Amino acid sequence: MPIYSDKAVSSTGGGGGPSYVVNYSSSVAGVQIGDFVEVDKKEPGDEETVVSEYLYVITGITDSDTLTIKYLRDSNGDGNDDPADLSDGSGDSSSTGIASHTFEKGGTAFSMFVG
């Protein structure tokens, strides 16, 4: 069950991940370490077709709109990718929007496993 959805504004990956410090456009204060972040990547110019579903886990909370998230997997096997670079399908390859991030409850057992 989703907690809510928000847009990533920017991120830093420290050499390409798999962990990223992500700044969001509004407060994400309701999330906790161990919660999941799901992102549907779409091809620029095609807002309907999901080409890969990405899953990240929250590993750190800096403040109300900044999280550290870690790449876990994606459905297409594309591998680690910056969560603020995943396309929402709008625009074209030179200027596409950022896909929304959907936050899902994880759990403390999982957060201990990935921490």
C-alpha positions in Angstrom: 0.0 0.0 0.0 1.6 3.3 -1.1 2.3 5.9 1.6 2.4 8.7 -1.1 4.2 9.7 -4.2 6.6 12.6 -4.9 9.1 13.8 -7.5 12.8 13.7 -7.1 14.4 17.1 -7.7 18.1 16.0 -7.7 20.4 13.3 -6.4 24.0 12.6 -5.8 25.3 9.1 -6.2 28.9 9.1 -5.1 30.3 7.5 -8.2 27.2 6.0 -9.7 25.5 4.4 -6.7 24.1 2.0 -5.7 23.2 4.5 -2.9 21.9 8.0 -3.7 21.1 11.0 -1.7 17.9 12.3 -3.2 16.2 15.7 -2.7 12.4 15.7 -3.1 10.1 18.5 -4.2 8.2 18.4 -0.9 8.3 16.8 2.6 8.7 13.0 2.7 8.7 13.1 6.5 6.3 10.1 6.8 8.8 7.6 5.6 11.2 5.4 7.6 14.4 3.6 7.1 13.5 0.3 5.5 10.6 1.6 3.5 10.7 1.1 -0.3 10.8 3.5 -3.2 9.3 2.3 -6.4 9.9 4.1 -9.7 8.4 3.3 -13.2 10.9 4.1 -15.9 9.3 5.0 -19.3 10.8 5.7 -22.7 10.9 9.4 -23.5 7.9 10.2 -25.8 5.8 7.3 -24.5 4.0 8.1 -21.2 2.1 4.8 -21.2 4.6 2.0 -21.5 6.7 1.1 -18.5 10.0 -0.3 -19.7 11.4 -1.1 -16.2 10.1 -1.0 -12.6 12.9 0.1 -10.2 13.0 -0.7 -6.5 15.1 1.2 -4.0 15.2 1.0 -0.2 15.5 4.0 2.2 18.7 3.6 4.2 19.0 7.1 5.6 17.0 10.3 6.4 18.8 13.6 6.3 15.8 16.0 6.7 12.2 16.3 5.7 12.9 16.3 2.0 16.2 14.5 1.6 16.7 10.7 1.8 19.5 8.2 1.1 18.1 5.4 -1.0 19.8 2.2 -2.3 19.2 0.5 -5.6 17.9 -3.1 -5.1 16.7 -4.3 -8.5 14.7 -3.5 -11.6 12.3 -5.6 -13.7 14.2 -5.3 -17.0 17.6 -6.1 -15.7 19.0 -2.7 -16.7 20.9 -2.4 -13.4 21.7 0.4 -11.1 20.4 3.8 -12.3 20.1 7.3 -10.7 16.6 7.6 -9.3 16.4 11.2 -10.4 17.3 10.3 -14.0 14.5 7.8 -14.6 12.1 9.1 -17.3 8.3 9.6 -16.8 7.9 9.4 -20.6 7.2 13.0 -21.3 9.2 15.1 -23.7 11.9 13.5 -25.8 15.4 12.0 -25.1 17.0 15.4 -24.8 14.4 16.8 -22.4 12.3 14.3 -20.4 10.5 14.6 -17.1 11.5 12.7 -13.9 9.4 9.7 -13.0 7.4 9.9 -9.7 8.7 8.0 -6.7 6.1 5.9 -4.9 6.9 5.2 -1.2 5.8 1.8 0.3 6.1 0.6 3.8 9.0 -1.8 4.3 9.7 -3.0 7.8 12.3 -3.1 10.5 13.4 -6.7 9.7 14.2 -5.7 6.2 16.0 -2.5 7.2 18.3 -4.5 9.4 19.1 -6.9 6.5 20.0 -4.2 4.0 21.6 -1.8 6.5 
